[in-house]
Amino acid sequence: MSIFLVTFVVMLVVVFIMAIGVMFGRRAIKGSCGGGMSKAECVCVEKCDKRKKLDAEAQLNQG
């Protein structure tokens, strides 16, 4: 039982440190908006810059 408690406390400390890092890092956590090379649809309200660039390149290559 003591190993469980030590592990649990360590995990809580790690999550707390990550939260502090996000708060002071001033960078929002964001997804890739469909990112990779797959042609998956973007589920974001507004497409990210990377996705816009990929879409523009695809349109240039098509026509």
Secondary structure, DSSP 8 states (H G I E B T S, - for coil): -HHHHHHHHHHHHHHHHHHHHHHHH-------TT-SSS-----SSS--HHHHHHHHHHHHHH-
